[in-house]
Each structure stands twice: as C-alpha cells, then as structure tokens.
Amino acid sequence: MALTNHDLIELTAWRRKLHQHPEISNEEQLTAREVVAFLQDTKPDQILTGMGGHGVAIVYDSGKLGPTVLFRSELDALPIHELSGVPHASQVPGKAHMCGHDGHTTILAALGRQFGRARPARGRVVLMFQPAEETGDGAAGVIDDPRFAEIAPDYAFSLHNLPGVPLGEVRLRAGTVNCASRGMRIKLSGKTAHSSMPETGVSPMQAISELMPALPRLGRASFDVDEFRMVTVTHAAMGEAVYGVAPGYAEVWACLRTRLDSNMSELREAAEALVTDIATRHGLSLEIEYHEIFVASVNAPEAVEHLRQALDELSIAHSEDDLPMRASEDFGLFGHEASSAMFFLGAGEQHPALHNPDYDFPDDLISIGARVFMRVAANLLGEGSAPATQLEQELRGQA
C-alpha cells in the first residue's frame, strides 16, 4: 500500500491545522477529538479515548491470531510562543508545536488511513496517540489505564524527528537512546526578619549559594560511557522582591540525568544527602519533590532489527551516529511492556532545533515516516487484507 498524492495533500493540510491549534500537556482534549474525527471514516475495529488523560488508541484488527503491534505518537505541544512566521503558525499565544508532535501524529493518521483500506493479514495494529509526553506523565498514564490490558502490545515502535541530521536519514541503535531524568524541587524554609536585623531570622542565602555549585559537581564520567550522570540547576528563587525583608524561604530546581535507570537511584541519593547536609548545617527545614520523571529509553535489539530491515528494504540511509542523546523521552516506559524501539528521522541539517520558537515540522517527513511504519507492520503482520468480518473478530477473541 502507498499514500496517494491526494492523501499527502490532505494529511499535510491536517498537520498544519493541528499546528495552528496546539494544546500543551494534559490539555489535549480538542486534539484528541480531532484525531478521532479524522480517522472515523477508516472504520477502526476499536477506539479507546481518555487513556492516561486525553490519549486515544485506535485499533485495526485482522480477526486472525497474530502479534499486536503498537505505533505511538504524541499529542501535546509546548508552552512556547511561536516565531516561525509560517502561514499556519500557532493561533494560541504562548503555545506551539515546537517539537513536531503534530507531524508525528499525522504519520500515525497516515497509517490509519491505509489500514482502513486493508487490515493486516494477521494480528492487530494499535495506533497510540499519547498525551503529555513533555511532562513525562503520558506514557505512565496510558500504561496504568486498566484498558491498556485490552491492547497490550507485543511490539511497540515510535519515531522522533531530529534537526541537525540530513532530511530523511535515520538514526537508530540498540540499547539506550534517551537518558533517564527527573526534576528535583528543593524547598528550604527558615525564618524571615526585618532587613535591618537579619540576625534575628534564619536565611537560606548561604545554603543556596552552596547548593548551586555543589549540585552540578555530583555529575561524573563522560557521556560516552554508561556511568554518565549530570545535574543541571535550572531555577533558583529566594524571598520576596522587596528591600525591607530578609528572606526565610528559597527554592532550587535541578534536573538529574543518567544514561541508565540503575544509576538514577544512586544520583538521587547523593543529591538528597548533599541537600540534607547543607540544610541541616544552616538550620533550615527541607522538603524535596520530584517532577517530570522519565525512565531511560532503551531500544530492544529484536525491535531494532525489524526497523533496520524496513529501512534497508526502503533504501533509507541509517546509522548509529548522534545516539544516544542526553534528552529524555517517555516512550521508554513502553519498553517495559513490549519489545520496543524508537528511531530518529532527520529533519534537515540546518533545520531549527527542537523547542526553538522558529521550529516547524517538515511535511516531507510524513510520507517517509509512514512508509517505514507500514513496512514494519507488513513484515510482522503480513500484507494488508480486507477488513475482518465481525465473525472473524469474535473467533479471534474466543481463541
């Protein structure tokens, strides 16, 4: 099966529509509805909505025994004001698709259009339109949804566009491709005082002046080795914006990052011990919270081989260059449930970087990404066939 020129025109227009109406993490209600509406006429065998928040799972079932293959995209945009200047720029101030999730979603919609015309020969395809990737909530929410058991995949695949790589080339490797990370929010409480008598209070000033250089020093090893770990201080605030009050409260935010999940607990313990020691020495009470928790994304060798086979059959250039990446990606959790792999699709060597205000997803990648996923599905499930009858689906469920 192949997308027609008419398909590509409609898919491109739809991608740009999504781009104009971005919704950030955990707010993707209208985007989810748009996905369901766009694929309704493909007559899916099952539609699950509200998964992990606003996630949507659309199932195309052959009615015959075989593996379940899940393809995943993300629905959410970012809280960034767009400065791309394209005609289809965001119409929502302060929010924009600056990571390409609108394009990834369109690639999955292209699969839905093709599986609507012809089901796989065996097994099932699940198109998982996941919410809240940017905050790390989405994959966990989807997997924790009791209905996930209905679509439990044997294989899970995803992609992400990657600026800096030639357009249409692929980066792929087995093993870690994205780091584990978590946001550490440190709250230090003392006692405020009049600024003319700071000695009567307990200020966090000395504590945060120690913390901000000490936390990054917990990092170690080159990124080239599995022992790599990094701490980046991302925010600090102390007291009120006034001259008459000596502060009694402060916050420091830091991002902890490791190549392996097994090293994250060690780094977290070291950071907590450091913060506790400094807070205690300065007479401060301490509270620590964690946010935006991402496990490492680790590509399973078997799943990688299926992707490599598809790329070779399609004559798409690929290498292990630029991998792994320091950035995090919550697709890693699907690897705890299935044989999974993510590949990275070049967006152009001079293309604006992800999360930059002038970024826009290259529409040329829609057909490339869809072709790769379709070839993977064909290799695992066989060439497309007519939609399964209701009787065939019932027999499959009884088997």
Secondary structure in CASP SS format (residue, H / E / C, confidence):
PFRMAT SS
TARGET T0000
AUTHOR 0000-0000-0000
METHOD secondary structure of the structure
MODEL  1
M C 1.00
A C 1.00
L C 1.00
T C 1.00
N H 1.00
H H 1.00
D H 1.00
L H 1.00
I H 1.00
E H 1.00
L H 1.00
T H 1.00
A H 1.00
W H 1.00
R H 1.00
R H 1.00
K H 1.00
L H 1.00
H H 1.00
Q H 1.00
H C 1.00
P C 1.00
E C 1.00
I E 1.00
S C 1.00
N C 1.00
E C 1.00
E C 1.00
Q H 1.00
L H 1.00
T H 1.00
A H 1.00
R H 1.00
E H 1.00
V H 1.00
V H 1.00
A H 1.00
F H 1.00
L H 1.00
Q H 1.00
D H 1.00
T H 1.00
K C 1.00
P C 1.00
D C 1.00
Q E 1.00
I E 1.00
L E 1.00
T E 1.00
G E 1.00
M E 1.00
G C 1.00
G C 1.00
H C 1.00
G E 1.00
V E 1.00
A E 1.00
I E 1.00
V E 1.00
Y E 1.00
D E 1.00
S C 1.00
G C 1.00
K C 1.00
L C 1.00
G C 1.00
P C 1.00
T E 1.00
V E 1.00
L E 1.00
F E 1.00
R E 1.00
S E 1.00
E E 1.00
L C 1.00
D C 1.00
A E 1.00
L E 1.00
P C 1.00
I C 1.00
H C 1.00
E C 1.00
L C 1.00
S C 1.00
G C 1.00
V C 1.00
P C 1.00
H C 1.00
A C 1.00
S C 1.00
Q C 1.00
V C 1.00
P C 1.00
G C 1.00
K C 1.00
A E 1.00
H C 1.00
M C 1.00
C C 1.00
G C 1.00
H H 1.00
D H 1.00
G H 1.00
H H 1.00
T H 1.00
T H 1.00
I H 1.00
L H 1.00
A H 1.00
A H 1.00
L H 1.00
G H 1.00
R H 1.00
Q H 1.00
F H 1.00
G H 1.00
R H 1.00
A C 1.00
R E 1.00
P C 1.00
A C 1.00
R C 1.00
G C 1.00
R E 1.00
V E 1.00
V E 1.00
L E 1.00
M E 1.00
F E 1.00
Q E 1.00
P C 1.00
A C 1.00
E C 1.00
E C 1.00
T C 1.00
G C 1.00
D C 1.00
G H 1.00
A H 1.00
A H 1.00
G H 1.00
V H 1.00
I H 1.00
D H 1.00
D C 1.00
P H 1.00
R H 1.00
F H 1.00
A H 1.00
E H 1.00
I H 1.00
A C 1.00
P C 1.00
D C 1.00
Y E 1.00
A E 1.00
F E 1.00
S E 1.00
L E 1.00
H E 1.00
N E 1.00
L E 1.00
P C 1.00
G C 1.00
V C 1.00
P C 1.00
L C 1.00
G C 1.00
E C 1.00
V E 1.00
R E 1.00
L C 1.00
R C 1.00
A C 1.00
G E 1.00
T E 1.00
V E 1.00
N E 1.00
C C 1.00
A E 1.00
S E 1.00
R E 1.00
G E 1.00
M E 1.00
R E 1.00
I E 1.00
K E 1.00
L E 1.00
S E 1.00
G C 1.00
K E 1.00
T C 1.00
A E 1.00
H E 1.00
S C 1.00
S C 1.00
M C 1.00
P H 1.00
E H 1.00
T H 1.00
G C 1.00
V E 1.00
S C 1.00
P C 1.00
M H 1.00
Q H 1.00
A H 1.00
I H 1.00
S H 1.00
E H 1.00
L H 1.00
M H 1.00
P H 1.00
A H 1.00
L C 1.00
P H 1.00
R H 1.00
L H 1.00
G C 1.00
R E 1.00
A C 1.00
S C 1.00
F C 1.00
D C 1.00
V C 1.00
D C 1.00
E C 1.00
F C 1.00
R E 1.00
M E 1.00
V E 1.00
T E 1.00
V E 1.00
T E 1.00
H E 1.00
A E 1.00
A E 1.00
M E 1.00
G C 1.00
E C 1.00
A C 1.00
V C 1.00
Y C 1.00
G C 1.00
V E 1.00
A E 1.00
P C 1.00
G C 1.00
Y E 1.00
A E 1.00
E E 1.00
V E 1.00
W E 1.00
A E 1.00
C E 1.00
L E 1.00
R E 1.00
T E 1.00
R C 1.00
L C 1.00
D H 1.00
S H 1.00
N H 1.00
M H 1.00
S H 1.00
E H 1.00
L H 1.00
R H 1.00
E H 1.00
A H 1.00
A H 1.00
E H 1.00
A H 1.00
L H 1.00
V H 1.00
T H 1.00
D H 1.00
I H 1.00
A H 1.00
T H 1.00
R H 1.00
H C 1.00
G C 1.00
L C 1.00
S E 1.00
L E 1.00
E E 1.00
I E 1.00
E E 1.00
Y E 1.00
H E 1.00
E E 1.00
I E 1.00
F E 1.00
V C 1.00
A C 1.00
S E 1.00
V E 1.00
N E 1.00
A C 1.00
P H 1.00
E H 1.00
A H 1.00
V H 1.00
E H 1.00
H H 1.00
L H 1.00
R H 1.00
Q H 1.00
A H 1.00
L H 1.00
D H 1.00
E H 1.00
L C 1.00
S C 1.00
I C 1.00
A C 1.00
H E 1.00
S E 1.00
E C 1.00
D C 1.00
D C 1.00
L C 1.00
P C 1.00
M E 1.00
R C 1.00
A C 1.00
S C 1.00
E C 1.00
D H 1.00
F H 1.00
G H 1.00
L H 1.00
F H 1.00
G H 1.00
H H 1.00
E C 1.00
A C 1.00
S E 1.00
S E 1.00
A E 1.00
M E 1.00
F E 1.00
F E 1.00
L E 1.00
G E 1.00
A C 1.00
G C 1.00
E C 1.00
Q C 1.00
H C 1.00
P C 1.00
A C 1.00
L C 1.00
H C 1.00
N C 1.00
P C 1.00
D C 1.00
Y C 1.00
D C 1.00
F C 1.00
P C 1.00
D C 1.00
D C 1.00
L H 1.00
I H 1.00
S H 1.00
I H 1.00
G H 1.00
A H 1.00
R H 1.00
V H 1.00
F H 1.00
M H 1.00
R H 1.00
V H 1.00
A H 1.00
A H 1.00
N H 1.00
L H 1.00
L H 1.00
G C 1.00
E C 1.00
G C 1.00
S E 1.00
A C 1.00
P C 1.00
A C 1.00
T C 1.00
Q H 1.00
L H 1.00
E H 1.00
Q H 1.00
E H 1.00
L H 1.00
R H 1.00
G H 1.00
Q H 1.00
A C 1.00
END
